[in-house]
Amino acid sequence: MTYDFNDKQIRILQVAEKLFAEKGFDGTSIRNISKEAKINIAMVSYYFGSKEKMLESLIIFRTSDLKMQLENLLKEALAPLEKINKLIELYVARINKNKGIYQILHFELSSKKRQINIKSFTEVKKRNLESLQQIIHEGQENGDFAKDVNVTLIPPTILGTFFHFQMNRPYYEEVLGLKTDEHFDNYVYNDLTKHIQKTIKALLIYEK
């Protein structure tokens, strides 16, 4: 499922993402979003209908190019482990760039207050898992990867490490001497990413 969003829709989604992250889904109204985006409330409702539909559109907007990137990665002439490492780099870079939407989703998915239709997010995760399964199967066929890999638990291993680091940012800034946003992001893109790659490699490699 893909959509082409026009400039006004993109503006509305960017504002909604910011307000949802700051005030929470419940604390943000369509009126708040239209006022911040400087777009008529009727137009906002016309484009998205409801906040729930807007959240679904926001997920699609933030993940719309991921499928193509993964398809390109699968076609690259690389060894399976190199593809896994590039996939991890892609995951970390994307989530670090789009922390707002993941923060919103984490809260909404853990909340019992409402049942939001998150089919679009589920489909994205399924596509990601299928790409990962394809790479790991290739490595298993080559004899590089163990046969008993629990592929379903690889993404939460990657994401769990990343989100733990982010949620405890003040602590890691202090113990690692990361004094600026640039220092923190550089650590995420280099040291943390390499640590995750080594962790996943240890889970995949066949012990001969």
N, C-alpha and C positions, 0 to 999 in steps of 0.2 A: 504494500500500500504506500503510494507516494503522492505528495501534493506539491503544487506550485503555489507558493504564497506570494502575494503582491506586497508592495512596499508598506502599505497601511497595515496589512495583517502582520507583517514582520514587526513593525513598530509596536503594535498592540501586544504581541507575544513577548517581546523583550521587556515591556513595561510590566506585564503580568508576571513574568518570571521574577523580576526584581521585587515586586510587591508581595508575591507569594512567599518568597524567601525571607523577606523582612517581617511581614505581619502574619504569615501563615495563611493557609487556604481559607479558613473560616473568617479570619480578620480582614480579608480583602473582598470588596464588592465590585461588581461590574462598573458601578458608578466611580469608584476609586480609580479603576484602570482607565476608564474613558477620560477622566479628568487629567490624570498624569500623562496620558498619551496625547491629550489635546485633540481627541476624536469624539464625535457625537456618540452618545450612549446607544442610540438606535442603530448606528453603524456597527458598533462593537457586537451588539446582540445579533445583528444580521449576519455578520461573518461567522460567529461562533455559537450563538444560541444560549449557551450556559457556561458557567465556570468549569463544570466537569468536562464539557466538550473542548473548552479552551485548553485545559490541562492535557487532554489527549492530543490536541493539535501541537501543543508545545513540545511534547515528547517526540512527535513525528518531525517537527522542525529541527530539533537538536540532534536527531539520529538519522536524518534522511540520506546523508552521503556515506554512512558507515557501511552499508551493504556493498557499495561499489568498491570501497577501499579494501574490504575483506576479499571480494572476488578477485581484485587485482593481486593481492598478496598470495592467494592460492595458486595463481598462474605463474608467479615468479619462479625462476630456475634456482631455487635455494633448497638446502637440506632441510628436513622437517624441523630440526632444533632451531635453525636460523629463522624459519617462519614463525615458530612459537615466540622467539625473542622479539621479532618485529611486531607480532600481534600484541604482546605485553606492552611494548612501547606505545603502540596505537591506543590501547585501553587506557593506560595511565595518562597520556597526553590529553585524550578526549575527556576523561572524567575530571581531570584537574582544570581544564578549560571551562567545563560546564557544571561546576560544583553546585550552582544554584538549583538546577532542575533535579539533580540527584538528592539534594537536601530536602526539597519539596516531596519527592517521591518516597524517600525513606520515612518521613513523618506520616504521609498519607497511607502508606502500605502497613505501617505499624499501628495506625489508629483504628479503633473499632467503631468510630462514630458514623461512618458512612461507607457505602459500597460503591466506589468509583469504578467505572468501566476502564480498566487498564489493559484492554486487549492489545492495543498498539504496542505497549511496553513489553508485554509478554511475547508478542511476535518478534520484536527486536532481539530479545534474549534468546529465543529459540533459534533465530538465524545465526546469532553469534556462536551458539553452542554447536550448531551443525558445521560451521566453518572450522571450529576447534576440533571437532570429532574427525573431520576429513583429514586435517593435518596430522593428528595423532595416529589415525589408522594408517596413513602413509608411512609414518615412522615405525609402526609395529610391523608392517609388511616388509620393511627394510631390515628389520631386526635391531633397530636402534632403540626403540622404546619397549618397555615392559608390556606384557599382554594384559596385566591385571589393573591397569590405570582406571581410576574412577573419574572419568572425564567430567561428569556433572559437578564434581567438587573443585575442579580447577578454577572456574571463574570466581566463586566465593573466596578461594584462597588468595587470588590476586586482589580482588576488591576489598576483602577484609583487611588485608595488610595496609592497603592505601588509605582506607577510611579510618582505621585506628590511628595512623600517623596524623591525618588531618584533624581528627577530633581531639587529639592531644597536642595540638600545635604549640601552645605556650610552653609546655614541658620540653618538647624537642627543640624549640628555638633556644631555650636556655642551655640544655645539656650539649647541644651541638654548635652553639655559638652562631645561630642563624639570625643575624640582626636586621635584615631587610626582607621584603617580599621577594626580591630577586634572588637573594641567597636561599630562601626557603624553596622557591620553585626550581632553582638549579639543583638543589639536593634531591628533590622529588624526581626530576627528569634524569638524573645521573645515578646517585648512590642508591636511592630507594628502588628505582627501576631495576638496577643491576642485582640488588638483593632479591627482589621478586623473581627475576629470571633464574637466579641460582637455586632458589627454593623450588620452582616449578621443574627445573632440570633434574633436581634430586628425586622428584616424584615420578619422572618419566623414564629416566635412563635405566636400561636393562642391566642388572648386575650380573656380570659374567664370571 
